[in-house]
Structures are given as C-alpha cells and as structure tokens.
Amino acid sequence: MIETLDPPPVQILDRPFTTEHRELARPHGLTIAELLQLAGIPPGTPVRVFVNGDLVYPEYYRVVRPKRGAHVLVRVVPRGGGGGQGKNIGTLIAGILLIVVGFAISDTWAGFASPYLISFGVSLVLQKYALWQWGPSVRQISEPVHGDFNLFYLQYPWYRIVTALLAGLIITALWLFLKYGKYGIWIRATTQDRVMAQAMGIPVPLVYTAVFAIGSGMAAASGVLFGPFAGVTQTMGFDFTLRAFIVVVVGGMGNLGGSILASIFVSLLESYAAIMVSPAQAVIVSFVVLVLTMLFRPTGLFVPTPK
C-alpha cells in the first residue's frame, strides 16, 4: 500500500517567467515518470525536474524515486528552449550578424579575427536550429558495445575501453599525418612562418581551410564517441571547448604531444580534487593550473626549454 506523504508536496511551474505554481501531494515510492503522469503532464513535454536542487536527467525518470523528505520541483520548459522564442530569435540574429561582420572585415586590418567570428556565428546558428528542431531534451544513444568486466572490484564497461582505443588511434593518425604527411608538413610550416610558407609556394588559405576541416572532423568524432555516456544536446561541446583551451595553453601552443600530456595531467588533477570536494568545485583546479602556467611558464609546461 502506497503511503501518502504530506510535506513537502511536488511544486509544478507550468508557466515560464513567473513564480506561480501548483502543488501536488506526492505519494511515497513513485518514480519521477509516475509523478509526471500523476501531475497530468503529457509524455514528451519538455520539463526540468529538480530533486533537492539537483537536476535529474530524463533518462533517469523511470528509475529515480525521491526520498520521503525530498523537495521535488518540476519546471515546464517552453518548446524551442528554456529562454522563450524572443531569446532564441535574438541569438539567431546575433549569429547571423557575426557571420556578416566576419566576412565584412576579412579584407581589413582586423581580418585575423574573421575566421573566429564566422565560426562562432555558424555555431550559434546551428545550435539554435537544433534547439528549434529537436527541443532541449537530452537525446540518449545506446552503447554500440555492451557488457562490462571487473576491474579492481568495480564494474567497468567495455565501451569505455573501446572509446579509449579509438581515441588513441585518432590521435596517433593525426600525429603521423602532421609528422610525415605532405599536407601535414605544409600545416607545420604555415604555423611556424606563414609569410615564408606562402613565399615557398604553399597555398596558405587552403591550409587554413584544411585545418578547420580536420578540427571539425575530430570534434564530430569526439561527439559520437562521447554521446552514449551522457546523451546528446545542442550545447554538449561547450564545456569541452573550454577545457580544450586550457589543455592547449598548459601543453603549449602547436605542441601535439604536450597537449596530450596536459589533458592527462589536468584530468588527473580534477579527479583527485573530486575526492576531497564536489565534482563541480573540482573544475576550479584546471583554471588554477591555467593561471599558474600563464604566469610562470607561458610557453607551456610540456614545451622543451630552448638551449
């Protein structure tokens, strides 16, 4: 027999931008999916569910059963995103303006910023298109390799091993391409001295385009490999973009091996810090390493000191 829980009831915010809500008496022992059904929220409606202030992802709605004294908040998200149509349209217009400005200044003294503005504008447009087309809900991808094994008394999934091996193969292929490939040598020459590379007959604009294409392909491969871990959203790459910047600065600009070592170094520091503090606070460690690197060794921690 289900036992009725009097306080605290489920708070449901049906309308955005207001504090008006309705309360629903919560029977003890129900999952979040059953609570949503009890609240009359149709399946497929984009919602955000918080239990004691922590966001619960949609894939756990049929599993999580809030404890007796837990505070449950359900916020209905407007279709097309959590900020309303005005915010989405504004961001879309900002992205288009960035693309236009990037092309406009490409032939001026500030032309060096043109590729960054265009890339950022395109990313904003694509993000808002994905948000409008598929909504803000996390899309789950099943792991292509199932099963797990015991590792130091822990159940470790095989897919993580497959992901590590594939990531290692991709990095090795990139290193071999840059080291021995004809176009890889062009890329390294352009990085070291763009004017001299162009004087030697290397098509520098084509090299820039190829580097952008290679980076986009590697980012896409990373998203595909990481998708089964935490689901797919239109902004899933934002956190990794910031971490990639930290890794490149700590490892050394233009140093592939240093970036690989820096990524392992920063990840281990965050993991050890998460033992003592929460994972959200452990992220601060990577920023501390970034600041210290820029202060005391701006060339990078893993760049050989010139003799």
C-alpha positions in Angstrom: 0.0 0.0 0.0 1.4 3.4 -1.1 1.8 5.7 1.9 0.9 9.4 1.3 3.5 12.0 2.0 2.1 15.3 3.3 5.1 17.6 3.3 6.7 18.5 1.1 4.5 18.4 -2.0 5.7 18.5 -5.6 5.9 22.1 -6.9 5.0 22.4 -10.5 5.7 25.5 -12.6 3.6 25.3 -15.7 4.3 28.8 -17.0 7.8 30.3 -17.5 8.9 33.7 -16.2 6.5 33.6 -13.2 6.6 32.3 -9.7 3.1 30.9 -9.8 3.0 27.2 -9.3 0.7 24.5 -8.2 1.3 21.8 -5.6 0.7 18.2 -5.9 0.5 15.8 -2.9 3.2 13.2 -3.6 2.6 9.6 -2.8 5.7 8.0 -1.4 7.5 5.5 -3.5 6.7 6.8 -7.0 9.3 7.4 -9.7 9.6 10.8 -11.4 7.9 9.4 -14.5 4.9 8.3 -12.4 4.9 11.7 -10.7 4.8 13.5 -14.1 1.9 11.2 -15.2 0.1 11.9 -11.9 0.6 15.7 -12.5 -1.1 15.4 -15.9 2.0 16.4 -17.9 1.7 14.6 -21.3 4.6 12.4 -22.3 7.2 14.2 -24.5 6.6 17.6 -22.8 10.0 19.2 -22.2 10.4 19.6 -18.5 13.2 20.1 -16.0 13.0 18.1 -12.8 15.0 19.1 -9.7 15.3 16.9 -6.5 16.7 18.9 -3.6 18.0 21.4 -6.1 19.8 18.8 -8.3 18.8 18.4 -11.9 17.6 14.9 -12.8 18.2 13.9 -16.4 15.3 12.4 -18.4 16.9 9.0 -18.8 16.6 8.5 -15.1 12.9 9.5 -14.8 11.8 5.8 -14.6 14.5 4.9 -12.1 14.8 7.7 -9.6 12.4 7.5 -6.6 12.6 10.7 -4.4 13.0 10.0 -0.8 10.3 10.8 1.7 11.6 14.2 2.7 13.0 15.3 -0.7 11.8 18.5 -2.3 10.7 17.9 -5.9 10.4 20.8 -8.4 9.0 20.4 -11.9 9.5 23.2 -14.4 7.8 23.0 -17.8 10.2 24.3 -20.5 8.7 26.2 -23.5 9.2 24.4 -26.7 12.2 25.6 -28.6 14.3 26.2 -25.5 14.2 27.4 -22.0 14.6 31.1 -22.8 11.5 31.7 -24.9 11.2 32.5 -28.6 12.5 36.0 -28.1 15.8 34.8 -26.7 16.2 32.2 -29.4 15.5 34.6 -32.2 17.8 37.2 -30.7 20.6 34.6 -30.5 20.0 33.5 -34.1 20.2 37.1 -35.3 23.4 37.6 -33.3 24.9 34.6 -35.0 23.9 35.8 -38.5 25.4 39.3 -37.7 28.7 37.7 -36.6 28.9 35.8 -39.9 28.2 39.0 -41.9 30.7 41.0 -39.8 33.3 38.3 -40.2 33.1 38.4 -44.0 33.0 42.2 -44.0 36.3 42.6 -42.1 38.1 39.8 -43.9 40.0 42.3 -46.1 40.7 44.9 -43.3 43.4 45.2 -40.7 41.2 43.2 -38.3 40.9 40.3 -40.8 42.7 37.9 -38.4 39.6 37.8 -36.3 37.3 37.0 -39.3 37.5 33.1 -39.1 36.8 33.2 -35.4 33.7 35.4 -35.8 32.4 33.4 -38.7 32.9 30.1 -36.9 31.3 31.3 -33.7 28.3 32.8 -35.7 27.8 29.5 -37.6 27.9 27.6 -34.3 25.2 29.8 -32.8 23.0 29.4 -35.9 23.4 25.6 -35.8 22.8 25.4 -32.1 19.5 27.3 -32.3 18.4 25.3 -35.3 19.0 22.1 -33.4 17.1 23.6 -30.4 14.2 24.6 -32.6 14.1 21.3 -34.5 14.6 18.8 -31.6 14.0 20.7 -28.4 16.2 21.0 -25.3 15.7 17.4 -24.1 18.7 15.2 -23.9 18.8 12.5 -26.6 20.1 9.2 -25.5 22.3 6.9 -27.7 22.7 3.3 -26.8 26.2 2.0 -26.4 27.3 0.0 -29.5 29.4 -2.3 -27.3 27.6 -3.8 -24.4 28.8 -5.6 -21.3 31.3 -4.9 -18.6 34.1 -6.5 -16.6 35.6 -6.4 -13.1 38.4 -4.0 -12.6 39.7 -3.6 -9.0 36.3 -4.7 -7.6 34.5 -2.3 -9.9 32.2 -3.0 -12.8 33.8 -1.3 -15.8 32.0 -1.1 -19.2 33.7 -2.4 -22.3 32.6 0.7 -24.3 35.0 2.9 -22.3 37.9 0.7 -23.3 36.7 0.8 -26.9 36.4 4.6 -26.7 40.0 4.9 -25.3 41.4 2.7 -28.0 39.6 4.6 -30.8 40.7 8.0 -29.3 44.3 6.7 -29.2 44.1 5.6 -32.8 42.7 9.0 -33.9 45.4 10.9 -32.1 48.1 8.6 -33.5 46.8 9.0 -37.0 46.8 12.8 -36.6 50.4 12.8 -35.3 51.7 10.6 -38.2 49.9 12.9 -40.6 51.5 16.0 -39.2 54.9 14.4 -38.9 55.3 12.6 -42.2 52.4 13.6 -44.5 53.0 16.2 -47.2 50.0 18.3 -46.2 51.0 17.9 -42.5 54.3 19.4 -43.3 52.5 22.3 -45.0 50.5 22.8 -41.9 53.5 22.9 -39.6 55.3 25.2 -42.0 52.3 27.6 -42.1 52.1 27.5 -38.3 55.8 28.4 -37.9 56.0 31.2 -40.5 53.0 32.0 -42.7 54.8 34.5 -44.9 57.7 32.3 -45.7 55.4 29.3 -46.3 53.5 31.4 -48.8 56.7 32.5 -50.5 57.7 28.8 -50.9 54.5 28.1 -52.8 52.4 26.6 -50.1 48.7 27.6 -50.5 48.2 29.1 -47.1 44.4 29.8 -47.5 43.9 26.2 -48.5 45.9 25.1 -45.5 43.7 27.1 -43.2 40.6 25.5 -44.7 42.1 22.0 -44.3 43.0 22.6 -40.7 39.5 23.8 -40.0 38.0 20.7 -41.7 40.3 18.4 -39.8 39.4 20.1 -36.5 35.7 19.8 -37.3 36.0 16.2 -38.1 37.9 15.4 -34.9 35.3 17.3 -32.9 32.5 15.3 -34.6 34.3 12.0 -33.9 34.7 13.0 -30.2 30.9 13.9 -30.0 30.0 10.5 -31.5 32.2 8.6 -29.1 31.1 10.6 -26.0 27.4 10.6 -26.9 26.5 7.3 -25.3 28.0 8.4 -22.0 25.8 11.5 -21.2 23.4 11.9 -24.1 23.4 14.4 -27.0 22.4 18.1 -26.7 23.0 21.1 -28.9 25.5 22.5 -26.4 27.3 19.4 -25.3 30.6 20.7 -26.7 30.7 23.9 -24.8 32.4 22.5 -21.7 34.9 20.6 -23.8 35.8 23.7 -25.8 36.8 25.5 -22.7 38.8 22.5 -21.4 40.5 22.2 -24.8 41.6 25.8 -24.5 43.1 25.1 -21.0 44.8 21.9 -22.3 46.4 23.8 -25.3 47.7 26.6 -23.2 49.1 24.3 -20.5 50.6 21.9 -23.0 52.0 24.5 -25.3 50.6 26.1 -28.5 51.3 24.0 -31.5 52.7 21.1 -29.4 50.5 18.0 -30.0 52.4 15.8 -27.6 52.3 18.5 -24.9 48.5 18.8 -25.4 48.1 15.1 -24.9 50.2 15.1 -21.7 48.4 18.2 -20.5 45.0 16.6 -21.0 46.0 13.6 -18.9 47.6 15.9 -16.2 44.6 18.2 -15.9 42.1 15.2 -15.8 44.1 13.5 -13.1 44.2 16.7 -11.0 40.4 17.2 -11.3 39.8 13.5 -10.4 42.0 13.7 -7.3 40.4 17.0 -6.3 36.9 15.5 -6.7 37.8 13.1 -3.9 38.1 16.0 -1.4 35.5 18.4 -2.8 32.4 18.1 -5.1 33.0 17.5 -8.8 31.6 20.9 -9.6 34.2 22.6 -7.4 37.0 20.3 -8.7 36.8 22.1 -12.1 38.4 25.1 -10.4 41.7 23.2 -10.3 42.1 23.3 -14.0 41.6 27.1 -14.0 44.2 27.4 -11.3 46.7 25.4 -13.4 45.9 27.6 -16.4 46.6 30.8 -14.4 49.8 29.5 -12.9 51.0 28.3 -16.3 50.4 31.7 -17.9 52.1 33.5 -15.0 55.3 31.3 -14.7 55.6 29.4 -18.0 53.5 31.0 -20.7 55.1 28.8 -23.4 53.5 25.7 -21.8 54.5 23.1 -19.2 55.5 20.4 -21.7 57.4 22.5 -24.2 61.2 21.8 -24.2 63.3 24.7 -22.9 65.3 26.1 -25.8 69.1 25.8 -25.3 
